[in-house]
Amino acid sequence: MAKLSAAILLTLLLVIRASADAPSVSVASILSAVSGYQDGNYYKAVLVKGEEDADLYLFSRDGWDLNLEAYARGIVVTGIGGTDASLSTAENGALRVHSENIAIGRNRWQQTLTVVHRDGQYVVAGYTYSFYDTLAVDANGDVLTGECDVNLLTGKGFKDSHPFRTNFRSVPVTKWRADMAPPECEWE
């Protein structure tokens, strides 16, 4: 299994290096890689430690060839101590880009971006964020927490179990940056 994973990663590195739009990467900088199917189309995603934050490479298959379909520079935070990032796939084939800081500092958080293929491009279709403050407490004396979950295709979401609508909609994955979020998902 390890030999197979290494072979897949080396193949991806050759493909990544061959693309003019994306910088070449080393094996040591790969944080996570997954493959899946959306609407019957095969894709492979690779999350790579970038200059400051993590970069996402999305490949589609054309016959036997993998083609770089999207390159998202700085999609999630990884350049700060205690942060980590990974990829997974949902049952429906959607790509999940997960980032977190659950180790260092007062504010601990987790974020998941759901990426889907729509109208010929990959878009960020979902945003989920949760946090807890290790020092602050709420009116009940419990640790201060918060959670926000938004379907960016419909604009419907929940913040701390309260429904809301947002005008912040799906964004091409190539345009998403680590500091982006629906304004309704911010806390004071």
Secondary structure as a PSIPRED ss2 file (coil, helix, strand):
# PSIPRED VFORMAT (PSIPRED V4.0)

   1 M C   1.000  0.000  0.000
   2 A H   0.000  1.000  0.000
   3 K H   0.000  1.000  0.000
   4 L H   0.000  1.000  0.000
   5 S H   0.000  1.000  0.000
   6 A H   0.000  1.000  0.000
   7 A H   0.000  1.000  0.000
   8 I H   0.000  1.000  0.000
   9 L H   0.000  1.000  0.000
  10 L H   0.000  1.000  0.000
  11 T H   0.000  1.000  0.000
  12 L H   0.000  1.000  0.000
  13 L H   0.000  1.000  0.000
  14 L H   0.000  1.000  0.000
  15 V H   0.000  1.000  0.000
  16 I H   0.000  1.000  0.000
  17 R H   0.000  1.000  0.000
  18 A H   0.000  1.000  0.000
  19 S C   1.000  0.000  0.000
  20 A C   1.000  0.000  0.000
  21 D C   1.000  0.000  0.000
  22 A C   1.000  0.000  0.000
  23 P C   1.000  0.000  0.000
  24 S C   1.000  0.000  0.000
  25 V C   1.000  0.000  0.000
  26 S C   1.000  0.000  0.000
  27 V H   0.000  1.000  0.000
  28 A H   0.000  1.000  0.000
  29 S H   0.000  1.000  0.000
  30 I E   0.000  0.000  1.000
  31 L E   0.000  0.000  1.000
  32 S E   0.000  0.000  1.000
  33 A E   0.000  0.000  1.000
  34 V E   0.000  0.000  1.000
  35 S E   0.000  0.000  1.000
  36 G E   0.000  0.000  1.000
  37 Y E   0.000  0.000  1.000
  38 Q E   0.000  0.000  1.000
  39 D C   1.000  0.000  0.000
  40 G C   1.000  0.000  0.000
  41 N E   0.000  0.000  1.000
  42 Y E   0.000  0.000  1.000
  43 Y E   0.000  0.000  1.000
  44 K E   0.000  0.000  1.000
  45 A E   0.000  0.000  1.000
  46 V E   0.000  0.000  1.000
  47 L E   0.000  0.000  1.000
  48 V E   0.000  0.000  1.000
  49 K E   0.000  0.000  1.000
  50 G C   1.000  0.000  0.000
  51 E C   1.000  0.000  0.000
  52 E C   1.000  0.000  0.000
  53 D C   1.000  0.000  0.000
  54 A E   0.000  0.000  1.000
  55 D E   0.000  0.000  1.000
  56 L E   0.000  0.000  1.000
  57 Y E   0.000  0.000  1.000
  58 L E   0.000  0.000  1.000
  59 F E   0.000  0.000  1.000
  60 S E   0.000  0.000  1.000
  61 R E   0.000  0.000  1.000
  62 D E   0.000  0.000  1.000
  63 G C   1.000  0.000  0.000
  64 W C   1.000  0.000  0.000
  65 D E   0.000  0.000  1.000
  66 L E   0.000  0.000  1.000
  67 N E   0.000  0.000  1.000
  68 L E   0.000  0.000  1.000
  69 E E   0.000  0.000  1.000
  70 A E   0.000  0.000  1.000
  71 Y E   0.000  0.000  1.000
  72 A E   0.000  0.000  1.000
  73 R E   0.000  0.000  1.000
  74 G E   0.000  0.000  1.000
  75 I E   0.000  0.000  1.000
  76 V E   0.000  0.000  1.000
  77 V C   1.000  0.000  0.000
  78 T C   1.000  0.000  0.000
  79 G C   1.000  0.000  0.000
  80 I C   1.000  0.000  0.000
  81 G C   1.000  0.000  0.000
  82 G C   1.000  0.000  0.000
  83 T E   0.000  0.000  1.000
  84 D E   0.000  0.000  1.000
  85 A E   0.000  0.000  1.000
  86 S E   0.000  0.000  1.000
  87 L E   0.000  0.000  1.000
  88 S E   0.000  0.000  1.000
  89 T E   0.000  0.000  1.000
  90 A C   1.000  0.000  0.000
  91 E C   1.000  0.000  0.000
  92 N C   1.000  0.000  0.000
  93 G C   1.000  0.000  0.000
  94 A C   1.000  0.000  0.000
  95 L E   0.000  0.000  1.000
  96 R E   0.000  0.000  1.000
  97 V E   0.000  0.000  1.000
  98 H E   0.000  0.000  1.000
  99 S E   0.000  0.000  1.000
 100 E E   0.000  0.000  1.000
 101 N E   0.000  0.000  1.000
 102 I C   1.000  0.000  0.000
 103 A C   1.000  0.000  0.000
 104 I C   1.000  0.000  0.000
 105 G C   1.000  0.000  0.000
 106 R C   1.000  0.000  0.000
 107 N E   0.000  0.000  1.000
 108 R E   0.000  0.000  1.000
 109 W E   0.000  0.000  1.000
 110 Q E   0.000  0.000  1.000
 111 Q E   0.000  0.000  1.000
 112 T E   0.000  0.000  1.000
 113 L E   0.000  0.000  1.000
 114 T E   0.000  0.000  1.000
 115 V E   0.000  0.000  1.000
 116 V E   0.000  0.000  1.000
 117 H E   0.000  0.000  1.000
 118 R E   0.000  0.000  1.000
 119 D C   1.000  0.000  0.000
 120 G C   1.000  0.000  0.000
 121 Q E   0.000  0.000  1.000
 122 Y E   0.000  0.000  1.000
 123 V E   0.000  0.000  1.000
 124 V E   0.000  0.000  1.000
 125 A E   0.000  0.000  1.000
 126 G E   0.000  0.000  1.000
 127 Y E   0.000  0.000  1.000
 128 T E   0.000  0.000  1.000
 129 Y E   0.000  0.000  1.000
 130 S E   0.000  0.000  1.000
 131 F E   0.000  0.000  1.000
 132 Y E   0.000  0.000  1.000
 133 D E   0.000  0.000  1.000
 134 T E   0.000  0.000  1.000
 135 L E   0.000  0.000  1.000
 136 A E   0.000  0.000  1.000
 137 V E   0.000  0.000  1.000
 138 D C   1.000  0.000  0.000
 139 A C   1.000  0.000  0.000
 140 N C   1.000  0.000  0.000
 141 G C   1.000  0.000  0.000
 142 D C   1.000  0.000  0.000
 143 V E   0.000  0.000  1.000
 144 L E   0.000  0.000  1.000
 145 T E   0.000  0.000  1.000
 146 G E   0.000  0.000  1.000
 147 E E   0.000  0.000  1.000
 148 C E   0.000  0.000  1.000
 149 D E   0.000  0.000  1.000
 150 V E   0.000  0.000  1.000
 151 N E   0.000  0.000  1.000
 152 L C   1.000  0.000  0.000
 153 L C   1.000  0.000  0.000
 154 T C   1.000  0.000  0.000
 155 G C   1.000  0.000  0.000
 156 K E   0.000  0.000  1.000
 157 G E   0.000  0.000  1.000
 158 F E   0.000  0.000  1.000
 159 K E   0.000  0.000  1.000
 160 D C   1.000  0.000  0.000
 161 S C   1.000  0.000  0.000
 162 H E   0.000  0.000  1.000
 163 P E   0.000  0.000  1.000
 164 F E   0.000  0.000  1.000
 165 R E   0.000  0.000  1.000
 166 T C   1.000  0.000  0.000
 167 N C   1.000  0.000  0.000
 168 F C   1.000  0.000  0.000
 169 R C   1.000  0.000  0.000
 170 S C   1.000  0.000  0.000
 171 V E   0.000  0.000  1.000
 172 P E   0.000  0.000  1.000
 173 V H   0.000  1.000  0.000
 174 T H   0.000  1.000  0.000
 175 K H   0.000  1.000  0.000
 176 W C   1.000  0.000  0.000
 177 R C   1.000  0.000  0.000
 178 A C   1.000  0.000  0.000
 179 D C   1.000  0.000  0.000
 180 M C   1.000  0.000  0.000
 181 A C   1.000  0.000  0.000
 182 P C   1.000  0.000  0.000
 183 P H   0.000  1.000  0.000
 184 E H   0.000  1.000  0.000
 185 C H   0.000  1.000  0.000
 186 E C   1.000  0.000  0.000
 187 W C   1.000  0.000  0.000
 188 E C   1.000  0.000  0.000
